[in-house]
Amino acid sequence: MELTAVDDLFDLLDTSAAHDDCEAVDLLAHALQCAHLLSQEAPDDLELQVAGLVHDVYPAVDPGADASHDREGARLVAPLLGGRVARLVGGHVAAKRYLVSNDPAYRHALSGRSVETLARQGGELDEAARRAFDESSDRDALLALRRADDCAKVPGAVVPGIGHWRPVVEQLVSAG
């Protein structure tokens, strides 16, 4: 599967509302919260905001792919949303692994589900991978996405709905 139209992306996002990721909120609520948090933190970075919206979209395609959902999600969104959004989506698990590797307190702040998936996603990064992450031009955006991802699990949080994000995505797609 490959996303090539905004309508297809929003259909998939709508479908994600039916998927429970064993967290306190469904995948759509999580996506909306994450995108909203990033819009507050980085109001001029539409690619980062959209990456927050779509970073966990792949489980709506394959609910059993939590170990590879970052890479598969990147592959899925790249044709429509471009290289940077795809890199951010593809790197959000590496950012979790980086933070766990560099900050012992971070692991304790993770949700139970994030701790559970961490082992399947490779656990802590080794020294070479940490250095490579530090040298990435996307490092700061990846860390912002990861932290928003961790915070975007609040039941009943009031954030803009899916309709708010369509013009943002359309603007990004038309600029690409």
N, C-alpha and C positions, 0 to 999 in steps of 0.2 A: 504494500500500500504506500502511496505517495500523495501528499497533499499539494494540490496545484490551484485550488480555488478557496477564497475566503469562506464561501458557503460551506464547503466540505469541512474546513477547520471548525466552524461554529457548530455544525451538526455533530462533530466528534466531541467538542466541548460539552454540548447539551447531553450527549450520551454518557459522558463521564459522571454526571450527577447520579446515575444509577449505580456507580461503582463505589463500594465501601472499601477503603484501603486500610481497614482496621485502625483507623484514627478516629478522632472525635468528630470529624466532619467528612462529608463525601468529597470526591476529587474536584468537583466543580466549585464547591464552596472554598476549598483549599486554594484552588487556582485564582479565584477572585480575590481572596484575602491577600495572597502573595503579590499579585499584580498591584493591588491597591497600596500595600506597604511600600513597594518599590516606587510607585508614583509619588508617594510622599517623600521618600528619601532621595530620589533622583528624578525630579519632575521633567528634566530636559532629555532624559535618556529613554526614548520610546522603545528601543531594542531591548533594553534591560527589563522594562515593564512588560513587554510582550513575552519575553523569555519567562518571566514569572507566571504569566497567564498559561503558558503551554508547557512548562518544564515537566509536568507529570501527566501529559496527555496520552502517552503511549499505553499505559495500563487500560485505557478504554478500548484499545485495539487488542491487546493481549494481557489480561489480568495476571498471568503467571510469570511475567517477565521482569520482576523487580530487580534482578541482578543486572539486567541489561537495558532497563527502561530509559536510562539517560542516553546511551548511544543510539538505541533504536528511535527514541523520540527525536534526537538530533537529525537522524537520517530522514525521518518522516516530515519534519517541518522545514528543512533546508530549502527545497525547491520553491516554497511559497514565501518564507520569511527571511531567507538569506543566510549568509555565512556566519555573521556574528551571533544572531539569535540561536542558530544551530550549535555554535561553539559553547554558548552559555548553557543551553539545555544539556548538551553532551558533557559539560564539565561540572554540573551541580553535585554529582555524587563524589567526584574527585575533591571538590571543595569540602564536603563533609569529612572525607578521609583525611584531608589536609588538616582541618581543624582538630579532629580527634588526635592526630599525630603531634600537633604542636601545643595543645591546650588540654591537659587532663580534666579540667573542670568542664570542658565542653561536652565530653562524653556523658557526664552526669546530667546535663541539661537536655539531652536528646529524649524524644518520646520513646516509649517502649518499642513501637514499630520500627523507628529509625535505628535503634540499637540492634534489633533483630535482623534487619536487612544489611547492616554494616558488615557482618561476617560474610554474607553471600556476595557483597560488593567488593571484597578484597581487604577489609580491615584497614589498619593504619598504612600510610604511605611509607615507603623506604626513603632513605636520605636522598637518593638521586631523583626520585619522583617529587619529593618536597622542594628540592632546588628547582626543578623544571616548573613546578607550579608557581614558585616565587618569581620566576623569570617571565611568566606569561603576561602578555599585554592585557589580558582579560582578568588578571588576578583580583583586582579590587571589585570588579563587577560580579565575578563568581562568588566572592565572599559575601557580597551584599545579597545576592540571590539566595545563597545557602542560608543566611541568617533570616531572611524573610520567609524562606521555606519552613524553617523551624518554628517561626512565630505564627504562621498562617494556619493554625489548627484550633481556632477558638469557636466553639459552638455558639450560634446565634449572633456572630459578629455582623455589624451593619456596614456593608461596603457596597460600592456601585455594582449593579448587576451586569450580566453578560452583554446587554445592549449597549452599555457605556463603552465597551471595549471594541465593538465593531468599527467605529470610525477611526480609532487609534490603529487597529490592525490594517484597515484599508489605506490609511495614510502611509504606514510603513511599507506596505506592499507597493503602492504607487511610487514611492520614492526609490524603491529598489530597482 
